[in-house]
Amino acid sequence: MLKAEMRESATAVLKMSYLTGAVPVEVAFSRLQAVTSSSAAADEEIRLLAQSDIRSASRARFEAPLIAVYVQASPEGKSLLLEATQTINPTFHALLKSY
């Protein structure tokens, strides 16, 4: 459904996804990729909601997939990831900035 919505604004669909509750980390990566590669990354509410996915993904064993999400992100998505990791995991933030 998200892929179909990417042609238009996916913000409403993504908000609903966050408000329905916690998801497995694999789903969080997919959702985070959708956020960071779309115009939804500019939405302040989405930016706040996405921090939960970033917090889950920034754990050491998930750093490589999160870096991949960052590399593919739009400028707004990269900004979101950098802002969130700066407070959540400063060590990983420094690593992410190098990409």
N, C-alpha and C positions, 0 to 999 in steps of 0.2 A: 504494500500500500504506500509506503514511504517513497519508493522508487517512482511510482505513478504520480505521486504528489510533487515530485521534484520539479516538474514542468511549471508548476505554480508554487505558491508559497506553502511550504511544509510546516510553517510555524504552528498552526493550530493542531495539526496531527502530532507534532512533537510534544507540544504542551500536554496534550491528552495522554501521551505515552508516559510522561514523567508523573502525571497526577494519578495514574492507575496503580502505582506502587513500585516496589523494588523489582529488579530484573536480574537474571544471571549476568555475570561479567561479560560473557560472549555477546549477549544482546546489548549490553551497555556500550560495547565497542561499536557495534553497528549503528546504534542510536547516536553515539558521539561522532561517528564519521558523517552521518546525515546532517547533524547540526553544524559541524565545522566546514562542510563543503557546500552549504546552502546559505541563503540570506537569513536563515533563522539565527545564525551566530551574532547578528546585529541586534537581536531582540533582548532587552535587558532581563526580562523574566526567564527566558530560555538560558541566558548566560548564568543566572543564579541556579536554575534547576540542573544544568549540565555539570555543575561542580561535583555533584554526587557521583556521576559517571567518571569524572576525572580523578576524583579521590580514589575510587576503586581501581581504576586503571593505572594509577601512578605507583602502585606497589611494585617492588623490584621484579617480580616474575612477569609482569605485564608491560615493562618499559619498552621493549622492542615494538610490540603492536601499537602502543601509544605514539611512538616516534613515527611509525608509518602513517598513522592518522594525521599527525602534525605535518608531515611532508606533503600530503595530499590536500591539506586544508586551504581554504580561501584566506585572504589577508585577515578578514574578520575572525575566521576560525582560529588562525594562528594566534591572534591577539587574545582570544578567549583562553586558549590553552596556556599561553604564557602567563596571563594574569592569574589564573587559577593555580598553576603549579608553583608560582612564586610564594604563595601563602601555604599551600598544602604540602609541598615537598621542594624546598629550596635547592637541594642537591640535584634533583632531577630537573628542576627549572634551568639550572646552569647548563646541564647537558643538552636539554632541548633547544636552548638558544643557539647552540653551536651548529644546528641543522638549518 
